[in-house]
């Protein structure tokens, strides 16, 4: 039994049946390779993997540079 999926083919520009060719990379039943039965265009369907950084947030700021002789909050002109 051949597994098929109805997907949009960009080459054919319409919905087509895609089938799994014989897997040469030993993925078993989880092979991500699919081929359009109309034109043979290849399509790889793989799971989406999201990497989330759960470390605490760090706010990055440039250090405040105070120039000598420049008015500071204490020495502002009145």
N, C-alpha and C positions, 0 to 999 in steps of 0.2 A: 504494500500500500504506500503510495506516494503522498507525502504531506504537502498541502498547498495553502497559500494565503492569498486573499484578494487585497492587493495594495496598489497604490498609485505608482506607475512607472514614468519617470521623467523623460526617458527616451521616446516611449510610445505616446506620452502626454495623455494618458487615460488609465483607468483602472484595469489591471491585468492580473492574471493568476501568476503567483511566484511559487516555485518549487525548490526544494533543497537538493542540490547536487550531492553526489557521493562525497562524504567528508574525508579528505586526505590528511587532515591534521589531528585525527583521533579525538575529536570533541565528544564523540558518542552521540546521544540524543540531543545534546545542547549546542549543536553546530549553529553559529550565527550567520552562515552564508546562505543566501537565497538568490535565485536567478529567475528573471522574467521568462515566462514560457513563450512570449511573443517575439522578443528581440534578443534575449539572452543577457540583458544588462544585469550586472551584479549589484547586490544590496546586502549590507551587513547589518543585522539587527542584534544589538548587544544591550545588556542591561545598563541603566544609568547608575553611576556610582557618584555619590556626593560625599565630599570630605568636609567635615565640619570641625572647626577649631573650637573646642570647648574651654580653652584656657581663659583666664580672666582678661577682660579688655584692658588695653594699655592706651592711654592717650599720649600721642606724640606731639610735643611742642618744642619749638626752638627756645633755648634759654634766653631770658630777658637780659639784654646787655645795657648797662648804664654807662653812658659816656661821662667822663670826668668834666665837670663844669656845667653839665646840662642840668636843668632844673629837675629835681626829684619831687615826689609828692610832698615831702616835708618842706622843700625850699622853693615852692612855686611863687612867682611874683603875684602880689596882691592887687 
